[in-house]
Amino acid sequence: MRIVVTGGTGNVGKRLVRELAESGNQVGVMTRNPAGKPPLPENAEYVEGYLEDRDSVVRAMTGATAVYLLTPLHPEETQLGRDAVWAAVDARVDRVVFQSVHKAEEAAHIPHFRSKAEIAKELARTGLEWTIVAPNSFYQNDLNYRPMLTGPGIYPQPIGPLGVSHVDCNDIALIAMRCLMGSGHAGKTYPVVGPEPHAGEQNAAIWSEALGRPVEYIGDDLEPWAEQMGQIMPEWLVEDLVIMYEHFIEHGLVATAQEVETCRQFLGRQPRSYESWVTEVAKTWG
């Protein structure tokens, strides 16, 4: 198969590209500028295209059997995603697997959750064979907090007391690959979740154990978090994430037992645990 992956250099995308290429597929990794990009696995190549230019997306997708559509956080994400969906139609792609987010429609007041839900609805209108992969929060998001974890000993992500069923990006990539390559997935939505939820205090305790030093959860006060993030993120993104974390604090983002079981069946094993992932990462940090 020839498969085009948008967002192929991100947390999920780069893992999916590796899995697809190692399985013998020809993989196109869509990027704005292929020059100077890191090497890809054998059977994978960069193809020029960017979501703001619909014609370039059509060209990048032409000749592909399937597309993995991953849209970035962007103030115009909904429109970019809709355009990409119809670009797949014009490119005569057979199958699109779209990466949404866990419980997007239930939390559509969060701007980027709403964007994902709207793109999924647009995809269903096209007549293409489609599947939705809907992951929870990523374990790998914690890699951004290395300076705070290893420096002052702080876990800063304000996920609240109820917890999220976060998940390893490697598990997301494996399930995405099976949706792209397998049969029987048309018209279905698959939540992709970890084996159990964790709250903020639990995450801090797990990092403390793995690092062998105290790590404190700094709580759920979003005002100082937003002030700090405003120094490195655009204002629209900070506002979006504040709404998301407010939802996590009040409601959590917790998977059902059936959702965990669906992931287990896809993977042929339990989804990787957060404790296992943190322990491995802490070892690589020395």
C-alpha positions as CSV (number, residue, x, y, z in Angstrom):
1,M,0.0,0.0,0.0
2,R,1.0,3.6,-0.4
3,I,-0.1,5.6,2.6
4,V,0.3,9.4,3.1
5,V,0.6,10.6,6.7
6,T,0.0,14.2,7.6
7,G,1.7,15.3,10.9
8,G,4.2,12.6,10.2
9,T,7.0,14.2,12.3
10,G,5.0,14.6,15.5
11,N,4.6,12.3,18.6
12,V,2.2,9.9,16.9
13,G,3.1,10.5,13.3
14,K,6.8,9.6,13.4
15,R,6.0,6.3,15.2
16,L,3.2,5.5,12.7
17,V,5.6,6.2,9.8
18,R,8.1,3.8,11.2
19,E,5.6,1.0,11.8
20,L,4.0,1.4,8.4
21,A,7.4,1.4,6.6
22,E,8.7,-1.6,8.5
23,S,5.5,-3.4,7.5
24,G,6.5,-3.0,3.8
25,N,4.2,0.0,2.9
26,Q,5.3,2.9,0.8
27,V,4.9,6.0,3.1
28,G,4.6,9.6,2.1
29,V,5.3,12.0,5.0
30,M,3.6,15.3,4.1
31,T,5.6,18.4,5.0
32,R,5.7,22.0,4.0
33,N,9.4,21.9,3.1
34,P,11.1,18.5,2.7
35,A,14.6,20.1,2.6
36,G,16.7,19.6,5.7
37,K,14.3,17.2,7.4
38,P,15.7,14.3,9.4
39,P,16.2,10.9,7.6
40,L,13.2,8.6,7.2
41,P,13.0,4.8,7.4
42,E,13.5,2.8,4.3
43,N,10.2,2.8,2.2
44,A,9.3,6.3,3.5
45,E,9.8,9.7,1.8
46,Y,8.8,13.3,2.3
47,V,6.1,14.7,0.0
48,E,5.6,18.5,-0.2
49,G,2.2,19.7,1.0
50,Y,0.7,21.8,3.7
51,L,-2.8,22.1,5.0
52,E,-3.1,25.9,4.3
53,D,-2.7,25.1,0.5
54,R,-5.4,22.7,-0.5
55,D,-4.0,22.1,-4.0
56,S,-0.6,21.0,-2.5
57,V,-2.5,18.5,-0.3
58,V,-4.2,17.1,-3.3
59,R,-0.9,16.6,-5.0
60,A,0.7,15.0,-1.9
61,M,-2.2,12.6,-1.6
62,T,-2.5,11.6,-5.2
63,G,-1.6,8.0,-5.8
64,A,-2.2,7.0,-2.1
65,T,-4.4,4.1,-1.2
66,A,-4.9,5.5,2.3
67,V,-4.3,8.7,4.3
68,Y,-3.7,9.2,8.0
69,L,-5.0,12.7,8.7
70,L,-3.6,14.4,11.7
71,T,-4.5,18.1,12.0
72,P,-2.4,20.4,14.2
73,L,-3.7,22.7,16.9
74,H,-4.3,25.8,14.9
75,P,-6.8,28.7,15.2
76,E,-8.3,27.6,11.8
77,E,-8.0,23.9,12.5
78,T,-11.6,23.1,11.5
79,Q,-11.4,24.6,8.1
80,L,-7.9,23.2,7.4
81,G,-9.3,19.7,8.3
82,R,-12.4,20.1,6.2
83,D,-10.2,21.2,3.2
84,A,-7.9,18.2,3.7
85,V,-10.9,15.8,3.8
86,W,-12.1,17.0,0.4
87,A,-8.5,17.0,-0.9
88,A,-8.5,13.3,-0.2
89,V,-11.7,13.0,-2.3
90,D,-10.1,14.9,-5.2
91,A,-7.0,12.7,-4.9
92,R,-9.2,9.6,-5.2
93,V,-7.9,8.1,-1.9
94,D,-9.7,4.9,-0.9
95,R,-9.5,5.2,2.9
96,V,-8.9,8.0,5.5
97,V,-8.1,7.4,9.1
98,F,-8.5,10.6,11.1
99,Q,-7.0,11.2,14.5
100,S,-9.5,12.9,16.7
101,V,-9.5,13.1,20.5
102,H,-11.1,11.0,23.2
103,K,-14.7,12.1,23.9
104,A,-14.5,15.0,21.5
105,E,-18.2,15.5,21.1
106,E,-18.8,15.3,24.8
107,A,-16.4,18.2,25.4
108,A,-17.1,20.2,22.3
109,H,-16.9,23.5,24.3
110,I,-13.1,22.9,24.2
111,P,-12.1,24.6,21.0
112,H,-9.7,22.0,19.6
113,F,-12.1,19.2,20.7
114,R,-14.8,20.9,18.7
115,S,-12.6,21.2,15.7
116,K,-11.9,17.5,15.7
117,A,-15.6,16.7,16.1
118,E,-16.5,19.0,13.1
119,I,-13.8,17.5,10.9
120,A,-15.0,14.0,11.7
121,K,-18.6,15.0,10.7
122,E,-17.2,16.4,7.4
123,L,-15.4,13.2,6.7
124,A,-18.6,11.2,7.1
125,R,-20.2,13.4,4.5
126,T,-17.7,12.6,1.8
127,G,-18.5,9.0,0.9
128,L,-14.9,7.9,1.6
129,E,-14.2,4.9,3.7
130,W,-13.3,6.4,7.0
131,T,-12.3,5.4,10.5
132,I,-11.7,7.7,13.6
133,V,-8.9,7.0,16.0
134,A,-9.6,9.0,19.2
135,P,-6.7,9.0,21.7
136,N,-6.7,10.4,25.2
137,S,-3.8,12.6,26.4
138,F,-0.3,11.4,25.5
139,Y,2.3,10.1,28.1
140,Q,4.9,11.8,25.9
141,N,3.5,15.2,26.8
142,D,5.4,14.9,30.0
143,L,8.7,15.0,28.2
144,N,8.1,18.8,27.9
145,Y,8.4,19.0,31.7
146,R,11.8,17.5,32.1
147,P,13.4,20.7,33.3
148,M,10.8,21.1,36.1
149,L,10.8,17.5,37.0
150,T,14.6,17.2,37.3
151,G,15.2,20.7,38.5
152,P,12.9,22.1,41.2
153,G,11.0,18.7,41.4
154,I,7.6,19.9,40.1
155,Y,4.9,18.2,38.1
156,P,3.2,21.2,36.4
157,Q,0.5,19.7,34.2
158,P,-2.8,20.8,35.8
159,I,-4.9,17.7,35.1
160,G,-6.8,17.7,38.4
161,P,-8.0,15.2,41.0
162,L,-10.2,13.0,38.8
163,G,-7.6,11.9,36.3
164,V,-7.2,11.2,32.6
165,S,-6.7,7.8,30.9
166,H,-3.6,9.0,29.1
167,V,-1.8,6.6,26.7
168,D,1.5,5.8,25.1
169,C,2.0,7.2,21.6
170,N,3.5,3.9,20.5
171,D,0.1,2.2,21.3
172,I,-1.7,4.9,19.3
173,A,0.5,4.4,16.3
174,L,0.0,0.6,16.4
175,I,-3.8,0.9,16.5
176,A,-3.7,3.6,13.7
177,M,-1.6,1.2,11.6
178,R,-4.1,-1.6,12.0
179,C,-7.0,0.7,11.0
180,L,-5.1,1.8,7.9
181,M,-4.1,-1.7,6.8
182,G,-6.8,-3.9,8.2
183,S,-10.4,-4.6,7.2
184,G,-13.7,-4.2,9.1
185,H,-13.0,-0.7,10.5
186,A,-15.1,1.4,8.1
187,G,-17.4,3.9,9.8
188,K,-16.1,3.1,13.3
189,T,-14.6,5.3,16.0
190,Y,-12.0,3.8,18.3
191,P,-11.1,5.5,21.6
192,V,-7.4,4.9,22.3
193,V,-6.7,4.9,26.1
194,G,-4.2,3.8,28.7
195,P,-5.0,0.9,31.1
196,E,-6.0,3.2,34.0
197,P,-6.5,6.9,34.8
198,H,-4.1,9.0,36.8
199,A,-4.7,12.3,38.6
200,G,-2.1,15.0,39.1
201,E,-1.0,13.9,42.5
202,Q,-0.5,10.3,41.3
203,N,1.6,11.5,38.3
204,A,3.9,13.4,40.6
205,A,4.2,10.4,42.9
206,I,5.1,8.1,40.0
207,W,7.7,10.5,38.8
208,S,9.1,10.8,42.3
209,E,9.5,7.1,42.6
210,A,11.1,6.8,39.2
211,L,13.5,9.7,39.7
212,G,14.4,8.8,43.3
213,R,13.6,12.4,44.5
214,P,10.6,14.3,45.7
215,V,8.3,15.6,42.9
216,E,5.4,17.9,44.0
217,Y,2.2,18.4,42.1
218,I,1.7,22.1,42.1
219,G,-2.1,22.0,42.0
220,D,-4.9,23.2,39.8
221,D,-4.6,26.9,39.9
222,L,-4.7,27.7,36.2
223,E,-4.0,31.4,36.5
224,P,-0.2,31.1,37.1
225,W,0.0,28.2,34.6
226,A,-1.6,30.4,31.9
227,E,0.7,33.2,32.8
228,Q,3.8,31.0,32.4
229,M,2.6,29.3,29.2
230,G,1.8,32.7,27.8
231,Q,5.5,33.4,27.6
232,I,6.0,30.5,25.1
233,M,2.6,29.9,23.5
234,P,0.3,32.1,21.4
235,E,-2.6,33.6,23.3
236,W,-5.3,31.6,21.4
237,L,-3.6,28.3,22.3
238,V,-3.2,29.2,26.0
239,E,-6.9,30.1,26.1
240,D,-7.8,26.8,24.4
241,L,-5.7,24.7,26.8
242,V,-7.1,26.5,29.9
243,I,-10.6,25.5,28.9
244,M,-9.4,21.9,28.4
245,Y,-7.7,21.8,31.8
246,E,-10.8,23.3,33.5
247,H,-12.7,20.4,32.0
248,F,-10.2,17.9,33.2
249,I,-10.2,19.4,36.7
250,E,-14.0,19.3,36.9
251,H,-14.8,16.2,34.9
252,G,-11.6,14.3,34.2
253,L,-11.2,12.4,30.9
254,V,-11.6,8.8,32.0
255,A,-12.1,5.7,29.8
256,T,-14.6,3.0,30.4
257,A,-13.7,-0.6,31.0
258,Q,-15.0,-1.4,27.5
259,E,-12.8,1.2,25.9
260,V,-9.7,-0.3,27.6
261,E,-10.8,-3.7,26.5
262,T,-11.1,-2.6,22.9
263,C,-7.5,-1.3,23.0
264,R,-6.4,-4.6,24.5
265,Q,-8.0,-6.5,21.7
266,F,-6.4,-4.3,19.0
267,L,-2.9,-4.5,20.6
268,G,-3.1,-8.2,21.6
269,R,-2.0,-7.1,25.1
270,Q,-2.8,-4.5,27.7
271,P,-2.0,-0.9,26.7
272,R,1.3,0.1,28.2
273,S,1.1,1.4,31.7
274,Y,2.1,5.0,32.7
275,E,4.4,3.6,35.4
276,S,6.3,1.5,32.9
277,W,6.8,4.4,30.6
278,V,7.9,6.8,33.3
279,T,10.4,4.3,34.7
280,E,11.9,3.8,31.2
281,V,12.1,7.6,30.6
282,A,13.7,8.3,34.0
283,K,16.4,5.8,33.2
284,T,17.3,7.5,30.0
285,W,17.5,10.8,31.9
286,G,20.1,9.2,34.1
